[in-house]
Amino acid sequence: MMQWLNQMAADGWELAFVSGGVESSGDKDTNGIYLSRYIFKKPL
């Protein structure tokens, strides 16, 4: 993951925001889905 983020920065992209989240179907769900959303911006 770090290599990908470093490559994005080297290509001129700026990391603007990171959002995390979890999805599960209830208290007894041990197989939730964990995600991270990376929002980048690049000057024109």
KOLZAVEX-537785 format. One record per residue (C-alpha): x, y, z; residue number from 1; residue in one letter. Coordinates in nm, 3 decimals, always signed. Example, Ala and Ser with C-alpha at 12.3 -4.5 7.8 and 13.67 -1.06 7.14 Angstrom:
BEGIN
(r (+1.230 -0.450 +0.780) 1 'A')
(r (+1.367 -0.106 +0.714) 2 'S')
This chain:
BEGIN
(r (+0.000 +0.000 +0.000) 1 'M')
(r (+0.275 +0.246 +0.085) 2 'M')
(r (+0.442 +0.191 -0.252) 3 'Q')
(r (+0.115 +0.279 -0.427) 4 'W')
(r (+0.069 +0.596 -0.215) 5 'L')
(r (+0.429 +0.701 -0.280) 6 'N')
(r (+0.382 +0.648 -0.654) 7 'Q')
(r (+0.066 +0.861 -0.654) 8 'M')
(r (+0.259 +1.141 -0.478) 9 'A')
(r (+0.547 +1.109 -0.726) 10 'A')
(r (+0.294 +1.146 -1.011) 11 'D')
(r (+0.176 +1.479 -0.869) 12 'G')
(r (-0.132 +1.367 -0.675) 13 'W')
(r (-0.197 +1.500 -0.324) 14 'E')
(r (-0.377 +1.289 -0.065) 15 'L')
(r (-0.670 +1.509 +0.040) 16 'A')
(r (-0.881 +1.283 +0.264) 17 'F')
(r (-0.897 +0.929 +0.402) 18 'V')
(r (-1.222 +0.769 +0.515) 19 'S')
(r (-1.260 +0.432 +0.682) 20 'G')
(r (-1.566 +0.215 +0.722) 21 'G')
(r (-1.696 -0.123 +0.841) 22 'V')
(r (-1.993 -0.323 +0.717) 23 'E')
(r (-2.145 -0.603 +0.918) 24 'S')
(r (-2.489 -0.762 +0.938) 25 'S')
(r (-2.518 -0.762 +1.316) 26 'G')
(r (-2.359 -0.845 +1.649) 27 'D')
(r (-2.292 -1.208 +1.556) 28 'K')
(r (-2.131 -1.131 +1.219) 29 'D')
(r (-1.760 -1.211 +1.250) 30 'T')
(r (-1.692 -1.162 +0.879) 31 'N')
(r (-1.739 -0.788 +0.837) 32 'G')
(r (-1.598 -0.592 +0.544) 33 'I')
(r (-1.338 -0.327 +0.630) 34 'Y')
(r (-1.256 -0.056 +0.379) 35 'L')
(r (-1.054 +0.259 +0.334) 36 'S')
(r (-1.136 +0.528 +0.079) 37 'R')
(r (-0.852 +0.751 -0.040) 38 'Y')
(r (-0.945 +1.083 -0.202) 39 'I')
(r (-0.672 +1.248 -0.410) 40 'F')
(r (-0.651 +1.584 -0.582) 41 'K')
(r (-0.420 +1.706 -0.852) 42 'K')
(r (-0.366 +2.065 -0.963) 43 'P')
(r (-0.442 +2.131 -1.329) 44 'L')
